Amino acid sequence: MSIARKLAPDSELLTRLRQMLDAGRLGAARPLLNAALRLYPPGDDLADLESRVLLREGRPAEACAVLDAAIARAPGAVALWLARAVAREAAGDTLAAARDAAEAVVLAPSQPRAKAMLGALLNQLGHHEDGRACLAEAVAAAGGEASYRVQLAAAQAACGDNAAADATLADGIARAPAHVGLRTAAIVLRMRGGDFAGAEVLALAACADGVADACVFGLLGHARSSLGRHAEAGDAYAEARKLAPDDPYVRHLAAAGGLAPDAGRASPDYVRVVFDGYANRFDAHLIALGYRIPGVIRAALAASRPDHGGGIGPVLDLGCGTGLLAVAAADQTRGPWIGVDLSPGMLAEAAKRGVYAELHEADIERFLAEDSRMFPLIVAGDALPYFGDLHPLLRGVAARLAPGGRFMFSVEQLATAEAAGRPWLLGHLGRYAHTDAHIEAAAEAAGLAVVARRTETVRMEIGLPVPGLLVTLARLAA
Ligand SMILES: C[S@@+](CC[C@H](N)C(=O)[O-])C[C@H]1O[C@@H](n2cnc3c(N)ncnc32)[C@H](O)[C@@H]1O
């Protein structure tokens, strides 16, 4: 006996599936979806829902394939183009996602969601003015859609118009005071402009209105730390931890505030959240902070050039970020340069520079353990402040350094007096500083010799110079 297939799922079933997904109940949604896929013929609604389930399951390529087939069947269905834009973005193809969103705008010019999505994607692709224009239309059409205002403010800020971004967010907060995304975006905007006191005022307003989540409390702590008020920052981190005990960002900063045990290094999730969050502003931000390490490493390489004649290479750049080191120093080496970083956002910026032969998304310690090549030069600019105990990292470096090879890196220096017997210290802003003694001990344990060591100001922080060291270690020739 065969069960006759109904023509389309009833709306009650579709609504239940959507509700399950909105509530994050993936475990309940999947079996119901499977049953619906068995019972009903392919259709727009089911394809949309199946793609959402696949995305939640971390399967963006399969979500795209489902939507490819659905769009081939129903090329006029706006929702499918928008769903595929979401899936393609999740698959890392922002340009294709923007093309889908543009197609949706052509099909439904008056639909604010399509315009908002196109605007946000254009902004991500660096077309900030076009993105801003699309988002402004979406906000005007939708009236009160808070999330479009968050995106519009991001585009306005990307255009350099922080005043407009601030006004957009303030207007949004006045219309939708309970929207935590607007509150967070407004606080972050103030912090990016260096206005930590203003950020604190906005965060406290969110707390007073009962709209603060862990992120708002985390930002409140960060703003206070940046103002040098570490005890009060600690109170805010403690609140954040109560609300989100497992959040890697909050956990690391709580450890920085002495409220949680120090794990000995920043977790990969923390590093990714921090650097993905500001990859596209990283270079401008570091220039503003007077970041000096790329130039200092370049000078050190130029000074040691007679030792390596025509140039040294290949070069492994640990925590390469957006590639500032390679840009500054590549001409002092023979290359090629190979970059490793945990943050896809930073790696995407590095890729745009075209100076790396290879870029790897990986944890430094893991990469050193898994790659089998040997390098005559390994560099790390401002990446070791995300590690406390340097023993494992230096052991990994020693295993990848060719005989006679060098490791050049910067650290933030922990003065002996401040160290009070500790080998390293996790600072209030989430970075580790190291004592000279710890660097020497970890180098010696790894079979590396200190061949040069110079004090250097790394950058400015809260208007004060951050003391650092530029260290060169060598693996002695066998
Ligand atoms: C302050 S940035 C410096 C970037 C670059 N080296 C420079 O000098 O401009 C630190 C970089 O180290 C990366 N990083 C930190 N910890 C890491 C880890 N455990 N594995 C890989 N990358 C890491 C971060 O993602 C970030 O891009």
The ligand as a Tripos MOL2 file, in Angstrom:
@<TRIPOS>MOLECULE
LIG
   27    29     1     0     0
SMALL
NO_CHARGES

@<TRIPOS>ATOM
      1 C1         47.5670   42.1500   17.7690 C.3       1 LIG1
      2 S1         47.3410   41.1520   16.3900 S.3       1 LIG1
      3 C2         48.9040   41.3060   15.5540 C.3       1 LIG1
      4 C3         48.8000   40.9740   14.0770 C.3       1 LIG1
      5 C4         50.1020   41.0830   13.2970 C.3       1 LIG1
      6 N1         51.0910   40.1230   13.7070 N.3       1 LIG1
      7 C5         50.6640   42.4750   13.3780 C.2       1 LIG1
      8 O1         51.7860   42.6260   13.8640 O.co2     1 LIG1
      9 O2         49.9850   43.4000   12.9270 O.co2     1 LIG1
     10 C6         47.4480   39.5220   17.0760 C.3       1 LIG1
     11 C7         47.0340   38.4390   16.0920 C.3       1 LIG1
     12 O3         47.3700   37.1790   16.6610 O.3       1 LIG1
     13 C8         46.3050   36.2820   16.3860 C.3       1 LIG1
     14 N2         46.3330   35.2320   17.4120 N.ar      1 LIG1
     15 C9         46.2820   35.3840   18.7590 C.ar      1 LIG1
     16 N3         46.3370   34.1830   19.3590 N.ar      1 LIG1
     17 C10        46.4200   33.2580   18.3650 C.ar      1 LIG1
     18 C11        46.5010   31.8510   18.3470 C.ar      1 LIG1
     19 N4         46.4980   31.1360   19.4720 N.pl3     1 LIG1
     20 N5         46.6030   31.2190   17.1520 N.ar      1 LIG1
     21 C12        46.5750   31.9300   15.9950 C.ar      1 LIG1
     22 N6         46.4920   33.2680   15.9420 N.ar      1 LIG1
     23 C13        46.4170   33.9290   17.1180 C.ar      1 LIG1
     24 C14        45.0520   37.1290   16.4270 C.3       1 LIG1
     25 O4         43.9720   36.5370   15.7340 O.3       1 LIG1
     26 C15        45.5360   38.4330   15.7990 C.3       1 LIG1
     27 O5         45.3270   38.4470   14.4170 O.3       1 LIG1
@<TRIPOS>BOND
     1     1     2 1
     2     2     3 1
     3     2    10 1
     4     3     4 1
     5     4     5 1
     6     5     6 1
     7     5     7 1
     8     7     8 2
     9     7     9 1
    10    10    11 1
    11    11    12 1
    12    11    26 1
    13    12    13 1
    14    13    14 1
    15    13    24 1
    16    14    15 ar
    17    14    23 ar
    18    15    16 ar
    19    16    17 ar
    20    17    18 ar
    21    17    23 ar
    22    18    19 1
    23    18    20 ar
    24    20    21 ar
    25    21    22 ar
    26    22    23 ar
    27    24    25 1
    28    24    26 1
    29    26    27 1
@<TRIPOS>SUBSTRUCTURE
     1 LIG1         1 GROUP 0 **** ****
